[in-house]
């Protein structure tokens, strides 16, 4: 199904920057350890602090993005990320690279990423007809999982040959290529109107959260996605410690354990629209939402050797396949239930909450693993995940697309000064 040349350019921009991000996956911790000789706590702090501070700094960006044309915002955020990432290899060559530099770059790129996601989400809703949003979100989701599977092995090979700095260079240029892709999009843009002379108030910063919590379906999806994402992400560092530190998996097995299951995300994303067409959106979303909360408990049975490797691959594969089905559906539901003049604020609030929850739970689970063991902490996360489907909305009546998200000729006439959303 063709979604137009404009979507094609935006999809290409998303793809190239996503591949760049996954090629450079883990580069900053490696640089911190190998180049700057940072201790383990400093490496963990680099991950958690960069995530949390970026989320806090991004809070005012929702209302700011809302009232601006989205393509210039996306291009600007890509250029900000390009400059920030490019500063790392430059500082390295000049002998000026420091831990503080990495932390600042992590915060800047994280903040710009949240702003880009809010603007692109709003723009996709304007660019793609409402009845094709599920297909569009499925393509983004599939691309993300393929990049997840292919990027780290390619990045690992580059690091092995040339060191971690080269993957940062690749990531920097991916943002430059992304900006060029967005620049190639032709057609209208969207920006929510603002009364002349009005200034942003402190209360405006909470508009995204107020809207989410006021809508019963969005509230359920929000609480579920933030909780599930936080609990899953909290166990990733612990799984690394378990596999690499305690069970002494070789690096290639560790990469295989996380790369191979990502193919399931691509399969799930491809199946998502077909399953919805056959069984209905709400039923598929609820079933896949339940299943993605059941499988992580299987990681509590991870053992050393080949059986442990197969356990991780099987559990992660099933989990990620369900996520590939669920994510495009919930992203589409979120876009169609959000008015065009609130999309950027809602998406920013969603991203900020998710990142803060992930950072907080990473710290909590790190303490929990220290007091017990990594395997015990992983098991506790799996048990808690079993209850998260109770947060999913019991019923979801999607508003009339013509009312919720004007698109096509009608949408372009009524959206002259308004905006919309992506993931």
N, C-alpha and C positions, 0 to 999 in steps of 0.2 A: 504494500500500500504506500503510494507516494504521499509525502507530507509537505512537498514543496521545496524549492531550492533554498529558501531562507532557513528552514529547519535543517536542511542538509549541511549548510555552513555552520550552524550552531552545534549540531551533532559532531561535526568534524573538529570544531574547536574544543568541545568537551572531551572528545576521544584523545586528542593529542596531549592535552594537559593532564588527563588522567593517566595515560601511559607514562608521561614524564614523572608524575608523582610516584607511581609504583616502581619505576626503574630506580628512583632515588630512595625507595623505602628503606629505612634503617640507616641512611647515610649519616645523619647527624649524630646518633649514638656511636657509630663507628668512628667518626671524626673525633668525637669527644674522648673516646677511649684510646684510639691509636695515635692521634696527632697531638691532642692536648693532655693525654694521660689523666683524665678525670676519674675520680672514684665512682663506685657503683651508685651511691646515693645521688651524686651530681648528675649522672646519666638519667636516673629515674626522675629527678626534679626537672630536668630539661624537657622531658616528655609531658609531665603533668602540669608544670607551671606554664609552659607555652600554650597548652590547650586551655587552661583556666583563664589566664590573663587575656588571651585573644577573645574568648567568649565575653568577658566582662567589657573589654574595650569596644566590642561590636554592638553592645546594647543600643547606643544611639543611632546606629546605622540603618535600622529598619525604617523609622520615619524619614530619615534623610534620603534613602534610596526610593522610598515611596513616591516622592514628589519630583523625581528627576527621570529624564529619558533613560531607558535601561541599557541600550547599547553603549553609549558613552561611559556609563558606570562600569559595565563589564570590561570594556577596553582599558579603562583606567586601572581597575583592580588587577588585570593581567599584567599591565606594565609595572605596577607597584611590586607584584610578586617577582617579575623578571629582574628588576633592579635589586631587590632584596636578596634573591638567591644568587645573582651574579656577583654580589659583593663578597660572597664567601670564597670562591676561588681566587678572586683578586686579592683579598686580604691574605690568603694562604701564600700566594706567590710573593707578596711583599713582606711576608713574615710578621703580619699584624693580626692574624686570626687569634681570637680568644673565646673563652667559654661564654662571656657576656655577649659577644657578637652573635654567636649561635642562638642564644636565648632571645635576643632582640629580633633576629631574622625569623625565628619560630613564631613569635608573637605577631609580627607584621604580616607574614604570609597567612597565618591562621585567621587574622582579622579580615584581610582582603578576601580570603576564600569565603568567609561567611557573607560578605557584601556581594561577591560575585554570584553566590548561590541564590541569594534573595532576588537580585536583579534578573538572573537568567530564568528563575522560576516564574517570575512575573511576566517575562517576555515570552516564554513558551506558551503560557495560557493565552496570550494575545496572538501568537504566531500560528498556533495549531487549533483547528476546530475542536469544540468540546468533545464531540463523539469520537475523536481520534487521539485524545490525550493518553488513553491507556496504551495504545500502540507506541506513542512517542516515549512515554515513561519506560515501557518495556525495552526500547532500543537503548536508552541511557543505562538502564540496569544491566542489560546484557553486555554492553561495552565495558562497564565498570568491572564486571566479574572476569571478563577475558583479560583485561589489563591486570587484574589482581593475580591471575594465573600466570601470565607471561612476563609481567614486569619484574618481579623480584628475581627470578632465575637469570634474566638478561642483565639486571643490575648487578647481581652477584658475580656473573662472569666478567663484567666490566671492572668491578672492584678488584677481583682477583688479578686481572691483567694490569690495570692502571691506577688502582686505589680509589677510595670513596669520593674524592673531589670530582672525578670525571662524571659521576652520576648526578651531582649537584649542577654541573654545567648543563647536562642534558635536561634536567628539570627546569632550569632557568629558561633555556631556549624553547621548551614546550609552551611556556606561558607567552612568549613572544609570538610563536606560531598561532596560539589560540587567539590572541588579540587581532592578528591579521585575518583569521577566519571570521571573527565577529564583524570586522570592518567590511568584509565582502557582502554581508547581508544587506539586501535592498528592501525598501518598503517603509511603512510607517513605524512609529515607536509609541510608547505609552508612558504617561506620567500622571499620577493622581493630582487633581487640581488643588491649589492652596489659595485661600483668600488673601488678597494683596495686603501687605502690611502686618500679617500675623507671623509670630515667631514660634518656634518649637518650644513647648512647655515641658517641664519635668514629667507631668502626667502622661504626655504623649509617648514616652518611652515604654509605658506599660500597655499600650493599645493592643499590641499583638497578643499578649497573654490574656488580656480581658476578652478579646474576641474568641480565642480558643476555649477558654473556660466557660463562656456563655453558651456555646454550641455543644449539645450533649454528645454528638458523634465525634466531633473534633476533640473534645475533652478526653473521651475514651481512647481514641487513637494516639493522642499526645502522651497521656500517662503510660500507655502500653509501650509505645516506641521508645520513650526516654528510659523507662525502667529496663526493658529488654536490652537495649543498646548498652546501657551502663553496666548491667550484670555480665553481659558477654565480653565487653571490652575489659572489664576488671580482671578477667581470668587469663587474658592473652599473655601478659608478662609472666604470670605464674606457670602457664603451660610451657613457656620458653625455658624457665628455670627448671621445671620438671624434666623436660625432654633433653635439654642440653647439659644441665648441671647434675641432676641426680641419675638419669638413665643413660647419659653419655651417648645420645644419638649423634652420628656423624652429621655434618652440615648438610650433605645432600639429602639425607633422610628427613631432616627437619624441613628443608625447603619443599620436599615432595609432600610432606604431611599437610602443608598449608597451600601449596600451589595446585595440586591435583583436585582437591575438593572444589576449588573456585569454578571449575568447569560446570559443576552442578548449578551454580548461580546463573550461568549463561543459558543452560537448558531450562531452568525454571522461568527465567524471563521470557524465553521464546514460547513457553507453554501458557503463560499467564493469560493472555488475551483469548486463546482458544478455550481454556478452562472456563473463563468468564462467559464466553458466548454459549457454552453448553450447560453450565450449572448455575449461572448468575453470580454477579459480583460479590454480594454480601456473603453467600455461602462459601465461595472459594476463599475470600479474605479470612473468614472465621476459621475454616478448617486449616488453612496454611498457617494462620496465626497460632493456633493451638499446637500444630506439629512442630513449628520452629521453637516452641518453648519446652517440648518434651525431650528432644534429642540431646541437648547439652549435658544432661545428667549422665549420659553414657561415657563422658570423659572421665568420670570418677573411677572407671574401671580400667584406665590406662595402665599398662604394665611395661616393664622393660622389654627390649628386643622387638622382633618382627611382629608378634601379636599386638604389642602396644602401638606400633606404627600403623598396623591395619585398623586397629580400633579408632585411632585419631582420624585416619582418612575416611573411614565409614561414617563416623559420627559427624565430622565436619562436612562431609559431602551431603548427607541427608539434611543437615541444618541449613546449609547454604542453598541447596535446591529449593527448600521451602521459603527461604528469604527471597530468592529470585522470583518466586510466584507472588509472594505477599507484597513486596516493596512497591512494584508498579501500581498495584491496585490501591494501596493505601495512599500513595502519592497522588493518584488521580482523584480519589475521594476527597483528599485535602484541598486540591486545587478547585474542584467543582463546588465545594461548599464555602469557599472563601470569595467574597466580592472582589472585584478587580482593584478597588481602591484600598484594600487591606492586605493584599497578597505578600508584598515585600515585608511588611511588619510581622505577619504571621510566620513566614518562613524564617525570618531572623530570630524571632522568639523561640521557634522550634529548634533551630541550630544552636543557639546560645544555651538553651536548657539541656540539650543533649550533650554538648561538650562539657558543661559544668558537671553534669551527673557522671559522665565517664571519668573526668579527672578526680572527682571526690571518691568514687567507688574504687578507682585504682589504688588510691592511698589507703582506704579502709581495708581492701582485700590484701594489700601488701602487709599491713599490720596483722591481719588475721592469719595470713600464711606464716608470718614470723612466730606467732604465738602457737600455732598448730603445725601445719605442714602445707605445702602447695597443693597436694592432692586433696586434703581435707577442705581447704578453702574453695577449690574448684567444685567439690561435691556440694558444699553449702550454696554456692551460686546456682548450681543445677536444681537443687530442691526449691529455692526461692523462685526460679524461673517457672516452675510448674504452676504457680499461682497467677502469673501475669496475664494469661488469657482472660481472667475474670474482669480485667480492665477494658477489654474490647467492647465496643458498643453492641448492645443486644440486637438492635435493628438499625439499619441505615437507609433512610430515604434521601437519595440524592436530589437536590433541587433541580428544577427544569433547567437544562444547560443553557437555553436561550436567555434565561433570567440570570443564572449564576455566572455565566462566563460568555458574554457576547463574542462571537468570532465571525470569521468570513467578512463579507461586505457589511453586514449589519454591525458586527463587532468593530470594524475599523471606523465606521461612522460614529458610533457611540463612545469609542475609546480614544478620541482625538487627544484628550489630555489626561488619559488614565493609563493603568498598568496591570500586569498579571504575572503568573508563576511557573516554575520548573521543579526541581526536586527538593 
